[in-house]
């Protein structure tokens, strides 16, 4: 299997803005759902025709066992669901996505040159994020019809109906920001030690900020803090100080030169500032949803044991999202608790703890993913399961991903 196929798979893993069925199929056929089966079938064909064993990353068996147990609980919860057909469709899609990402991801981590595959895939993914952001900006400015069709939807969302939220490959700003955080972390962690890495990370940071996603920014800050407090540091150079001075000057000059510029920046600052408070609309709504989810989960013993059925949260959130069939409790643990019971939520915690303990190389990303999922939920995103799989596997036994040894004879 060509290593570039793995990189392409990683780059497009969160591309929910693309529907290869042109919006006429029963589901959104993302590039992930198209490419992953091809990779899996390629490995199966090679194993059958050449008698070669399919590679599997060390430490994958325990993770597969835990995942299978969790998927079993989610499937069981569908039989107690309010809406059986919706629950069954959604759990079937989740099971397919999870095992596809594990089959491809574990194989990718086991082939030679895994480090370069991850880096190249993350770089390609970030390039696509920047490209899609540019197209969304064009769509916002001139609204060309060809940028929003059945196959690709490049219409940006808006904050306060004024500020476009550029979400990259994802149609959701929070998930788009989170995916960009992951790409940026991979580039920073596994990229070559040269100046180009700093430029890529700077572009990734800007792309995350453009989503206006507090959860994604918080996940990014976790990665930065982990990097700083793990004994490393950012080098302060004259160039970076100059860039900072120029940026601050660009913000302050309108105040001194133009009353209109001052009023405009005041308005923008006020709108963006509300994103940092719980009183702002979506922040208050997040709190309501989490409390509602906890109330539903603890309503009776049946809900505690098996929940209301996987994918049925939208039925309980109609008072907040009227008519929305995709409403949820905006927290992975709360949603799992309410939809599939206490054991499902506990298993999710176990998966994160295992990923944290087993692989020190990915701890920053695992913690960032967990923090993100406190106020959002990304379990329907393949990249979340890839991160957990990366944590559970023993990368330190793979020379392509190991740090150089300091031992001397």
N, C-alpha and C positions, 0 to 999 in steps of 0.2 A: 504494500500500500504506500503510495507516494506521501511523504510527510506533509507536503503542501495541502493535501486534502484535509488533514487534521487541522492545520492552521486556518483554512477557509471555514471549516466547521465551527471553530472557536470564534472566529471573527463575526459570524452570522448567528451565533447562538441565541441572541436576544432580539433578532430582527422581526418584531411583531408588526412593523409597518408594512411588511411585504406579505402578500397573500398570493401564492402561486396558482391558486384556483380562481383568481379574479373575483372573489367575494360571492361566488355562486355555489360553493361547496357547503357541506354540513359543518365545516370548521375552518379556521384560518390555517391554511397550509403554509406554515412558515418555512424558510430555508432549512432550519434545524430538522423539521419533520421529514424533509425531502432528502437531505444529505446523510443523516445518521443511518437510516436503513440501508443505504447504498454501501456505506463503510462496513456495517455489520455483515451484509451479504458478501462483500468482498473478502472479509476474513473467513467466513464460513466456506466459501468456494475454494479459497486457497488452502484451507485446512483439509478439505475433502479431496481435492485433486492432487495436492503435493504431500499430504500426510503431515503437514506442519501443525504444531499445537498453537492455539490462539493465546497470545501473551496476556498475562493478567498481573496487575501490580501487586506487590507484596502487601499483605494486610487487608486485601479486599474482601476476603471471605467473611470476616466478622461484620463488616459494614453491610454486605449483601444480606446477611442473616437478619440484622436489625431492620434494614429497609423492607425486607419481605414481610417481617412481622408487622411493621407499621402499615404497609399497603393492605395487609390482610384485615387489620382493624378498620381501615377506611372503607374497604369493600363491605365489611360486615355492617358498618353504620348505615349504608345505603338501604338496608332492609328495614330500618326503623325511621327512614326519612319521611318528611312531609310530601316531597315531590320525588317519587322514585325514578321517573324517567330522566329528569335533570341530574339527579344525583349519580345515576348509573353512567350517564354520558361523561360527566365530569371526572368521576373516579377512573373510568376507563382511559381517558386521555392522560390523566396524571400518571397512571401506572405505565402506560406506553412511554411517556416522556422520561420518567425516572429511570426505567431499565435501559432505554436507548442511550441516555447520557452516561449511565454507568458502563455499559458495554463499550461505547466509543471512548469514554474518558479513561477507563482503566487500561484499555489497549494503548491509547496515546501515551500514558505515563510509563508504559513498559517498553516502548520501542526506543532504539538508540536516538540520541539527540532530542530528548523530550524538552529539555530546557529551551533549545532554539525554536522548537515547534510552538511552545507556549508564547515565547517572546514575539515570534513572527505573527502568530494569530492575534495577539493583543494589539500589535502595531497596526495590522490590517483593520482590526475592529475599530480602533481609534480613528483611523483615516476615514472609514465609512461613517462614523459618528460625526466627524467634522463636515464631510460631504453632505450628509443628510441635514445637518443643521443649516448649512448654506442654502440648500434647496427649500427648507422650511422658511427661511428668512425671505427668499425670493417669493415664495407662495404668499407670505404675509404682505409683502410690498406691492406686488402686481397681480396676484391671484390668477396665474395661468391655469387653465382647465387641465392641461396635460399633466400637471404635478399631483393631481388628486383623481385617481381612477380606481377601478376595481382591484388592480394589482398592487398599487402603491398609493398610500395616503400620506401626503406631506403637509397637510394643514396643521399648523402649530396650535397648541392650546394657549389660552391667555390668562394672565393674572390681572384682576380688576378690569378685564376687558380691554386693556391697553398694552401691557407688557407681554410679548410673546415668550412662551416657555419652549425653548429648543431642546427636544428630547432625544435627538440622535436616532438610533435604529428602532427604539421602542415607541409605541403609541402612548405609553404612560410615563409622565415626567419622573416619578419616583423610581420606577424600575429602570428607565433609561439612565438616570443619574447613577443608580447603583451599578449597572453594567459598566458604565464608564469608569467608575471607581475601581472595579475589578481589573479592567484593561490597564488602567494607569498603574495599579499596584504591581501587576505582572511585569510591565515594562520597567518599573523602578527596581524590582527585585531580581529579575533574570536578564535584563538588558546589559549590553556591554558598558564598561566603565569609560564613557567618553561624554563629550559635551552634548551629543545628540540626545542622550537619554534625558538630560535636564530639559531640553526643548520639548520632547514628547510629553514629559510629565507636566510641564507648564500648560501645554495645549489640553491635556486631559483634565487638569484642574479647572481651567476656564470652561471646558465643556460641561463639567459637573455643576459649576455655578450657574450656567445658563439655563439649567433645568428648573431653577428656583425650588429645588427639593430640599427641605430641611433634613429629611431622613438620609438622603444621599450625602449631603454635606457632613452630617454627623458621622456617617460611616467613613468618609474620607478623613475626617479629623482623627478618628480612632487609629487609622493606619499611620497618619503622620505622627501622632503622639507615641504610638508604639515604636516607630522608627527612632524618634528622638530619645526616648527613655530606655531604649535597648542598648544605649552606649554609643550610638552614632550621632552625627551632627550635620547640620547644613553649613556649608562654607559661605561666609559673608564676603563678597567681592565688591570691588568698586563698580563693576557693571551692574550688579543687582541693586546696589544702593542707588545708582543713577536711574534705573528703571523705576524704583520705588518713588524717587523724588519727582520724576516726570509724571507718574500716575497721580500722585497727590496734587501736583500743580494743575493737571488737566481738570481735576475736580474743583479746585479752588478758584481758578481764573474766572469762570463765569460769574462767580459772586462779586468779583471786583470790577468786571468789565461790562456786565449786562444785567439789568434788573430782570429781564425775561429769563435769562439763563439761571439766575438765582431762584426764581419762582419755579422753573421747570425742575431743577435739581431738588428743591425742597419737596415737591410733589412726589418725585420718584423715590426719594429717601424715605418719605412717610409710608408709601405703599410697600416698599421692600422691608422697612423696619417692622411692619406688622407681622411679617413672616417669622419673626423671632419671638412672638408672644403667643401664649395660649388663648388670649382673648380674640385673636384673629379668627375669621370664619372657619377655615379648615382645621385650625388647631383645636378650637372648641368642639368642632364636629368629631374630631378624632377621639377626644375624651368621652363624648357621648356614646360613640360606637363601642369603645372598649368596655365602658360600664354596662352598656346594653348586652354585650356578649357575655360578660361575667354573670349578669342576671339570668340570661337564657340558660347558661351552662349549669347553674346551680338551682334551677327552678324545681327540679324533682330528681329522684334517684335514677330514673331512666336517662335523663339528660346527662347526669354525672357519669353514668356507665358507658353509654353508647352515643350520646349526643342527639342532635336533630337530623343527622344525615349529612354526609360530606357534600359540600356545594350548595347547601340549602340556607346559608346565612342570609341570602337576599330576601327570603320570605320574612325574616325578622327585622329587616332594615327598611321596609317600605315606608315607614313614617319619616325616615330621613332621606331615603332615595326613592321616592315614589315612581313606580313603573320601571325601575332599573333591575334587570335580571342578573346583574353582576355585583350587586352590593355585598359588602363584607364588613367584618368588624375591625379592619385595619390593624391587625396585630396577629402574627402567625400563631403564637401560643394561645391567645384568646379564641381565635377562629378554630383551631384544632380542638380545643377544650369544648367549645360550644357545639361544633358540628360532629365530632367523633368521640367525645368523652375524655375523661381524665387520663386514661392510659395512653391515648394517642398523644396528648400534650406532653406527658412525661417521657415518652419515647423520643419526641423531637428534642427535648432537653438532653437526653442521653446521647443522641447523635451529635449534638454540638459539643458536649463535654468530651466525648470520645475523639472528635476531630481536634479539639484543643490539646488533649493530652498526648496523642500519638505522634503528632508531627510538629516540632517546634518551628519549622520553616514557614508554616502557613498560619501560625497562631494569630497574627495581626489581622489577616483577612477573615479568619473564622470568627474572631471577636467582633469585627466590623459588621459581618453578616448578621450575627446574633443581635447586635444593637439596632441595626436597620430593621430587623423583623419584630422588634418590640413595638414599633409604631407604624409598621407597614407589614406586608406579607408577600414574600417572593417565592413561596413553595411551588407555584405554577411556572416558575422560570427555571429552565434547565441549568442555568449557571449556578443556582443555589446548590443543587445536588452535586454538581461538579466540584464546587468548593468543599463541601463536606467529604466527598470522596477523596479529594486531594489531602485533606486533613487526616483521614483514616489510614491512608496508605503510607508505607514506610519508605519515603523518598530517600532517606539517608542511606539506604542500601543500593540506590541507583547512582552509579558514578556520574551519569549525565546531569544529575541534579544535586550532587553533593558539593559541599564547599571543599576547597583544597585542604588537605591535611597538613597540620603544622608539626606532626611527629617526625622526628629525625632518628636515623639509626644510631 
